[in-house]
Amino acid sequence: MYEEVIKIIDASGLPGTFFSAHRHDEGLDIVPPLLEAVRTRGDEAIREFAKKFDRADPYPFEIAPDVLKEAEENLRKDDSVLYDALCLSRDLALKFAGRQRESFIDFEEELSPGLITGQKIIPVERAGLYVPAGRYPLLSTVIMCAAPAKAAGVKDVILCTPPAPRPDNGAPGEKSRAYADANILAAASLCGIARVYAIGGAQAIAAMAYGTETVPRANVIVGPGNKYVTAAKKLIFGEAGIDLLAGPTEVMIIADNTANPAWVAADMFAQAEHDSDAQAVLITADRVFAEKVRTEIGKIVSRLSDDAAARKSFARNGWIILVKDLQEAPQIANRKCPEHLELALDPGPARDTLEKAVHNYGSVFIGHRAAEVLGDYAAGLNHTLPTSGSAAFTGGLSVRHFLKTVTSLRTKESVSSDDDLAGWEASMKAAERIALAEGLTGHALAAAKRLGEKN
């Protein structure tokens, strides 16, 4: 017998806490003084925190361009399969992000006679990327953050990642040169990022938000991180733009008995292994299928240590939810707003109906072969997605985070008749009346002056 590590529950018995959002206030008492220290003392504070939290003292923080290129070349020679996989991931991500960029268009239109409005889509000047490197150095995140920034047309892209010892402690005279995870450096190089800084944690977010003696200030800061990084991003918003506040990762799978139980269990494990707060959920109307999936999960868990993150995740947060009919599933999904949503059903009316009914998710994966792991690594989609219910109001990281939509207004300069300014005049009169209603006489005067001297 395998462990029954995950709960099976009828949908009617789901606790209200299942739908509760994960709060992002953890670490807020620690982070503000850290941010203020970096804002006021710059590099000095970053070195202080590097010694305290990373047990490192790289200075200067910037990793030399030749080191980045060397890391890329070493990866290409030592692990060509991984190198080629990263290149494929990069190329697909750039292609998808490029198509996203094409959907943002400049336009100008005469809304009414004499009143000409428009918009322009302009990339920010500098983007700051953060790539964590704890238990799992997320080299794929380099691609996911860099691709939309590059496709948006951002001219200056910088990256911060935690410091790491140089191989063999570095050659004589090089021990103090900044270094970081070699695969992250290789990924940065093959993505065309020339400026990488060995700075980790909340202090990296502060450095990019405020700027220091060596780290330039960024207009937008993106990338995942631990609770301190998330708290820092929340607090610096306004100094710079951010992508989103990432909580524990989530997957929800809606499946029937046409799905492969082992595939479903593997997809749930893929999320659960991130950390003990991750959540993997299956919704099905078939109890026999539910038991098969639980058995498959038990097989996986039986090979894990007692303190494995996935084991804790399944026990604390994992659910197999039984519904009377799969048509109930969208109600649960739309209320839960999962980061990843899989529809593991054969093609047909049932799957089509579910696809049309769900609308709150970060990314949806349709069909048995559309594994969520593809979205994580090599399908063009971005894997930085909304969690903790935020899919109700936002999507994942994309080109739009690096673009500004600015608007313009102009009027006709030469007119042949009053009809050419009819729209302008109507809007000016409306503006004057609304301004008077608000008690803003200066606004009303600005309108009245032009109306009185329109010719």
N, C-alpha and C positions, 0 to 999 in steps of 0.2 A: 504493500500500500504506500502511496505517495502522500505527502503532507497536503492537507486541505488548508493551504495558507491564505487563500483569498475567500472572501465571504460571498455567498449567493443569497440574494434578497429579492423579494417581490417589490415591484415598483411602488406599490401602495405603502410599503413600510420604510421608504427612504427617509432618513432624518433630514430636517431642514438644514442642518449644518453641511450636508452634501453640496448645497448650492451656495454656501457662503464664500465670499471672496477672501483670498489670502491677503492679509494686511501688509503694507510696506513700511511700517514704522519701526521695525526692528533695527537697532543700531543707531537710531537718530540721536541718542544721547552722546554717543562716542564720536560721531562724524562731524558735527558742527565745529568743534574746536580744531579738528584736523583740517577742515576746509579753510578756516580762518588763518591757521598757521601757514598754510601754503599760499594763501592770498597775500599775506603780509610779509612772509619771510622767504617765499620762493624756493629756490634750490636748496637752501640750507635746511628748511623744514622737510623737504623730500628726502634728503640724505638721512636726516634724523629718523624718519619713519621707515626708511629702507633698512636701517640697522636694527630697528625694533621689531618690525614685522617680517621682513624678508631675510634677515641675517646677512645682509649684503651691503656693499658700499660702492656701487659703480659710480664713477664720476670722471668725465662728464657722462650724462645719461644716454646721449645719442650713440647708437650702435653704428660703427663705421660702415659706409656703403660697401667696401670691399669684403667685410664680414658677411653681409647679407648675400652678396653674390657667391661667396665661397660656400655658404650654407646651401644655396640652391644647387650649385654644381656638385657638392658632396652628395646631396639627396639624389640627384639625377644618376650619379655613378653607383652609389651604394644601394639604392632601392628604386630602381627604374619603374617598377610596377606602381609604387606609391606616387612617384613623380608624375607618371602618366595619368593616374587617377585624379590627382589634384589639377592637372592641366585640363582634363575633361570637365571636371567640376567648374573650374574657372570659366571655360569657354561657354558652357551651357548657362551659367549664371549671368555672364555678360550679354549673351544673346537674349535671354529673357528680360533682363533689366533694360537692354536697349529697346526692346519692343515696348516696355512700359514707358520709356522716355518719349517714344513716338506718340503715345496717347495724350501727352500734355502738349497743347498747341497754343501758339500765339494767335490772336485774332483782333480785328477791329471792326466794329459794326455801328452803323447809324441807327440807334434805337428809335429815334423819332427825328423829324426834320430839324437839322441844325445841331443835334446832340449826338456826338460820336464818342463811343466808349471802346475800350480795348483792354487786353491783358497780354502780359509777357511772362514767360517762364524763364527764370534766371537761376543758375546754380549758385549755391553759396561759395564763398571764396576758399574756405578751408574746412575740411572735415577731420574730426578726430575719432579714431577707432580704438576701442579697448578690447583686448583679447586675453581672457584669463588663462592661467597655466598652473592650476592646482593639481589635483589628482589626475585630471584628464586635460592635458594641454589641447585646446580646441583649435587646431590648425585649420579646420574647415571654416571656423568663424572668420578667419582672415578673408577668405573668399567671399563669404556671405556679406561682410561689411564693405569690402573694397569694391565689389562688382557694381552695386547700385550707385556708389559715389562716383566711380569712374564713368559709368554710363550716363550719369546726370551731367557730367561735364565739369566736375569739381577739379580745379587746377592743382590744388595743394592738398594732399592727403597724408596725414601723419598717423602713427600707430604707437600705442603704449601697451606693454606687456610686462609681467613681472620679471625681475632679473634672475639670472641663473649663473652658476659657475662656468667659466670657460673650460673647454675640454682640457684635461690634464692641468687645470689651473692656469692655463695660458703660458705662452713662452715667456722667458725672462724679459722684464720690462713691459709686459702686456697684461699682467695680472689684474690691473685696475681697469682695463678696458671693459666697457659695458658689453654684456652678453645676455642672451635669453634662450629659451627653448629653441633648439636648432631647427626643428620642423616648422615652428611658427616663423622663424626668420626666413626659411626657404620659401614658405608660402607667401610671405610679404614680398620677397624678391620677384617671384614669378607673377605676382599681381601688379608689379610695377610700383610698389611703395618704396620710396627711397629714404624716408625719414622715420626711423623706428627708435623708440626710447625704452630703456630698461627701467620702467616704473610700473609698479603694480598697485592694486587696490584703490581705495577711495582717493589716495593722494594723486593717482594718475588722472582721475576725473577732475580733481581740483586743478592740477597743472594745465590741463587742456582747456578748462573753463576760464581760468584767470590769466594764464600765461605766466611764465617765470623767466629768469635770465636766459635759460636755454631752451625751454619748451614754448613754442608759439601758441597763442590763443586760437582756439577753434570756434567756428560759428555753430557747428552741430557736432554732438558727441553721441556715438552709437556703440552698441556692443553689450553683451551680457556680463554678469559677474555675480559675486556673492551678495549677501544682504547689505554689506557695507558699501559696496559699489552701487547697489540699487538705491540706498539711502542718499548717497552722494549725488547721484543723477537727479533724484527728486529735489534736492536742496539747491542745486546750481541751475535748475531750469529757470530761464529768464536771463541769466548770464550767457547761456548758450541754449540752443535747441537740443532735444534728446529724441531718441526713437520711441522707447516705451520703458515701462518699469516691469522687468521680468521677475515673475515669481517661480515657484516650482513647476517643472514641466508636466504636461498632461496629455493623455491620449484617451479618446472615447471611440469605441468600435461598435458599430451597429451591424449585426451579422445574423444570418440564418444558417440552416444546416447545409447550404451549398458551400460554405466556407470550410477551409481546412483548419481543424482545431489547433494543430501544431503551429500553423502560420499565425493564427490569432494570438496564441500564447506567446510566441516569439516577439510579436509586435508589442504586446503588453510588457514583456520583460525589457524590451529595448528602452522603454520610458522609465520603468521602475529602477533600472540600474543607475540612473543619474544620481539620485540621492534618496534618502528615506522619506522626504516630503513629496516626492514625485507621486503622480496618481495615474493609474491605469484602470480603465472602466470598460466593461463589455455590456452591451444591451442586446438581449435576444428574447424571442418568444418560445424557444425550444429548450426545455429543461435538460433533455438528453445531451444536446449540443453543449449546454452550459457545463454539465458535468465533465464532458470530454475535455473542454478547455481547461477546467480546473485541474484535471488530472495531468494535462500537459504542463501546466504551470508548476504543479507539484514535482514533476520530473526535473524541471529546470532548477527549482529551488533546492532540491535534494543534493545538488552538486555544489551549492554555495556554502560559505562559512556562516556560522551563526550570526555574525555581526555584519553580513553583507547588506549593502544599501537596498538592493532589490527585495530581499527577504522582509526587511522592515517596511518598505514601501507597500508591498502587497498586503501585509498584515494590518498596517495602520490605515491605508488609504485606498486599497484596491477593492473593487466591487464588480460582481457579476449581477446585473439587474435583469430580472425576469418581468417581461411585460405580457399582457394578454394577447396583444397583436402588435406587430412592428410599427403600425401607424401611430402608436403611442410614443414611439422613440423620439420623433422630432420635438415633441413638447419638452421632453427631458433635456435633449441636446440644446435646444434654443434657450432654455433657462440656465443650463450649466455653462454654455459658451466655451467649449473646450478649445484648447490650443490646436490640437490635431484631431480631426474627425475622419474616421474610416467608414466607408460603406462597403462591407464585405459580403456582397451578394452577387449572384449571377445577373447578367444584363436582362432587362425586362421591365414590365410595368411597375413592379414593386419597388425596384431600385430607382426608377425614374421618379416615382412619387416621392420617395424619401429625399432624393436630390433636390427636388423643387421645394420641399417643405422646410429644409434646414437652412438657416441664414446667419446664425451666430457661431462662428468658428474662425480660427486663424487660417488654416488650410484644410481643404477637404480632399480625401484620397478615395477615388471611386473605382471599385472593382477589386478582385482578388490580387491582381498583380501590382496594383498601385500601393506598394508598401510605403509606410511613412518614412522608413529609412532612406528611400530614394529622395524624398523632400529634404531630408537632413543633409545629404551629401552630393547628389549628382543627378538632379533632374531639372535644374535651372531655377526652381523655386527658392525663396529665401527661407532659411530655417529659424530666423529670429522672429518669433510670433507672439501675439498677445496671450497672456495667461490670466488666471485668477478672475475670470469673468470679463476682462477688458475687451474681449472680442465682440462684446455687445456694442462697442462704440469705436473700435479702431481695427485696422488690419496690421499686418506684420511690416517689418522693415522693407522699404522699397525705395525706388528712385525718388518718390515724392518727398522723402525726408531730407533730401539734399537740394530741393528746389524751392524757390520762392515764387509765388504767383503775385505779381504786381500789376496794378491796374492804371489805366490812363483815361483822361477825358480831354477832348478838344471840341471846338465848335467851328463852324464854317466862318471863314474870314471874309469872303466876298459873297454877297447875295444879290439876287436879281429881283426878289419880291419878298414880302413879309412871310409868304408861305414857306420860304426856305428856312426861316427861324421859328416856325410855329411850335415845334417840339421844345426847342430851347426856351421860348417864352413861357410855355405852359409849365415847364419844370421850374423856371425861375419864380413864377408866381406862387407855385406850390411851396417852394423853399421859403419864400417870404412869409407865407401864411403860417407854416409850421414853426418858423423861428419866433414869430410873434406869440404863438400859443405857448412856446416854451419860455417866453420872457427874455429871449436873447435878441435885444434890439440891434446890436451891432451886426449880427447875422442878417437880420431883416433889412438893415440899411444897405449892406453889401449887395443884396438882391435888388432893392428898390432903385439904387443908383444906376444899375445897369439897365433896368427896365425903363427908367426915365430917359436914358440916353442911348437906347439900343441902335439908333441910326448914327 
